[in-house]
């Protein structure tokens, strides 16, 4: 299986704000960033996308056949969504900092949960879709897919950096 994962362009949100599944737009640099992506990848027959607008906007430029799938959404940070990281109480965030792989955020997910959600997405695709799969998604999902497809550990994958608009191909 070959899978091309494309991270959304720069989100329109202040630095230091937790925004996993918050549905925020993109910055005015969107068209410049998306043109660079299209120049690199071309267009696709079919694209799967997170339903969050920062992904769907790009996916619709990449293909006329976009399939939205909630399993491609970023990590659900639960009660922390749209809060400044510095405003999250120390007693809430410390356990997660110590074990972000298996510790769930309050009313949210752990990275292990995200991996299982991504595994479910891959397992339920038609075989024909697995030959050259293209997804517009988020850094957390790209990390989770890297763990599933390449057997990378969650700790190792967090040493990898995925800039906005990056294109990652896994096999």
N, C-alpha and C positions, 0 to 999 in steps of 0.2 A: 504494500500500500504506500502510495505517495500522498502526503498531505501538505498543502501550502496554507500557512497560518499568517494572516495579515493583522497587525495591531492597528486599531483605530488611530486617527490623527490626534493632534493636541486638543485636549478637552478644555472647555471654557470654564475653568474653576481656579480659585486661588490656590497657590501652593500651600501645602500643610493641611489640606482638608481631605478627610476620608470619604471616598466616593465610589466604592465598589459597584453596587447596583443602583446608585442614584442615576436618574436619567437626565444627564446634562448634555448640553450642546457642544459644539466645537468652536475653536477660535477662528478669527477672520483669515488665518493662513490656510484654512481647509483646502481651498481650490489649488493653491500652490503645492501643498503636501500631497494631495490626491493625484495631481498631474504627475508628480515624480513617481508615485506608486504605479500608475497606469503605464508610464514610459518604461518602467522596469518589468512589469508583469504582463502588460496587455490586458485585454478583456477576457472574460471567461464565459463558458456556456451556462454554468450554474454555480452559484455561490451560496453557502450557508452562512448565516449571520446571527450574532447576538441581536435581540430585539431592541437593545438600547440605541437611541438615536445617534450616538457617536460612532456606532458601527453601521447601522442601516444606511446612513447618508453615504458612506463610502461604498458599501456593498452595491447600492443602486447605480453607482457610476461604473462599477466593475462588471455588472451583468444585468441582463433584462430578466433573468430567472433567479430571484433571491428567495431562499427558504429561511424563514426566521425560526430560531430554536432557542428556547430559554436555557437549555443546558449549556449554551455557549456564553452565558452571562458571566461577568466577573464574580469574584468571591462576594458572598453576601455578608456584609459587615454588621448587619442587624441594627442594634441601637446606636452604633457608632456612625452610621451613614450620615453624611453631610455635616459632621462635627469636625472641628479642628482637632488634629491629633493631640495637641497640647491641652485641650479641654476634657479629654477622656480621663476619668479618675485613675490615679496610679493603681489602686487596688483592683480595678477592672482590667487594666491593660497589661499589668505585670505578668499574670499567668500566661497570657497569649504571647507576650514577648519571649517568655521562657520556653514555650512549645507551640509555635504558630502552626505546626504541622497537624497536631491532633487536638488542640484546644479550640473550641468554638468561641466565637465572639458572642456576647449576650444577644440572644434571639437571632443569631446568624450561623455561619458555617466555619468549619476548620478547613485547612488546605486538603486534608484527607477527604473531606466531604466533596470538595471541588474535583478532586481526582476521580472519585466514584461517579460524579455527575458526568464528567467528560468520558469516562469509560462506557457509561450507559449510552451516551450519544454515539460513540463509535460502534458499539455492538448492535445498535438498532438501525443502522444504515443499510440500505440495499447494497448488495455486493457490487453492483455497477457504480455506485457512488464512491466506493472505496478506492477505485483505481486512480483517480486524480482529484482528490477532495480539496476544495478551497473554502476556507472559513475566514470571515472578518470577525475579530474577537478582541480579547483583552490579554494583558500580560500574564495574569494569573492562569488563564486557560491555556496560553501557550506553554507556560511552565508545566502545568498538569499533563498536557499532551506529550511533552518531552519525557516526562516520567513514564507514561504509559507505553509510548512507542519505542523509546530508546532504553528503557530500564534505568534511567537516571534517578538517583534518590532525591527526595524533596530538598534535603539540605544542599546537595550539589547544584540543583537547578536554580536555587536562589542566588548562586554566584554568577548566573548568566544575566545579562542585561538586555532588555527589549525596549528600544526607543519607540516613540510614537511613529506610526507609519512603517515600522520594520516589516520585512517579509522573511518568514522562516519556513524552510522546507524540511520536513522530516520523512524518513523512509524506514 
